[in-house]
Amino acid sequence: MPTNVMYVTVYVTDRDRALDFHREKLGPEKRLDFPGPGGRFLTVGAPGDGFEFILWSHPASAGRPVEPGATPGPVILESDALRADFKALPEHAPRLRNSAAGVPG
């Protein structure tokens, strides 16, 4: 089974403004901040806690649906046996997409 919730994605329209808001109003610290081929990867988390929020800039943050595969998933789980966990999901579970696991979604 999944061992940890690594990230939860928060879709924002302006990463710098969102970072300022989270740090000044909510208290998390900046954890990761680096440019990548798909855009800037920016995370915040509470001091001393391993859980992180991804602040992801995307027009979908304005209340529109997100295109599959265009942005990080809303919840990213850590697992010691991802393929086995994915296959063990009950058939009535929502349809999941996870190309990183090599399992068609």
Secondary structure in CASP SS format (residue, H / E / C, confidence):
PFRMAT SS
TARGET T0000
AUTHOR 0000-0000-0000
METHOD secondary structure of the structure
MODEL  1
M C 1.00
P C 1.00
T C 1.00
N E 1.00
V E 1.00
M E 1.00
Y E 1.00
V E 1.00
T E 1.00
V E 1.00
Y E 1.00
V E 1.00
T C 1.00
D C 1.00
R H 1.00
D H 1.00
R H 1.00
A H 1.00
L H 1.00
D H 1.00
F H 1.00
H H 1.00
R H 1.00
E H 1.00
K H 1.00
L H 1.00
G C 1.00
P C 1.00
E E 1.00
K E 1.00
R E 1.00
L E 1.00
D E 1.00
F E 1.00
P C 1.00
G C 1.00
P C 1.00
G C 1.00
G C 1.00
R C 1.00
F E 1.00
L E 1.00
T E 1.00
V E 1.00
G E 1.00
A C 1.00
P C 1.00
G C 1.00
D C 1.00
G C 1.00
F C 1.00
E E 1.00
F E 1.00
I E 1.00
L E 1.00
W E 1.00
S E 1.00
H C 1.00
P H 1.00
A H 1.00
S H 1.00
A H 1.00
G C 1.00
R C 1.00
P C 1.00
V C 1.00
E C 1.00
P C 1.00
G C 1.00
A C 1.00
T C 1.00
P C 1.00
G C 1.00
P C 1.00
V E 1.00
I E 1.00
L E 1.00
E E 1.00
S C 1.00
D C 1.00
A C 1.00
L H 1.00
R H 1.00
A H 1.00
D H 1.00
F H 1.00
K H 1.00
A C 1.00
L C 1.00
P C 1.00
E C 1.00
H C 1.00
A C 1.00
P C 1.00
R C 1.00
L C 1.00
R C 1.00
N E 1.00
S H 1.00
A H 1.00
A H 1.00
G C 1.00
V E 1.00
P C 1.00
G C 1.00
END
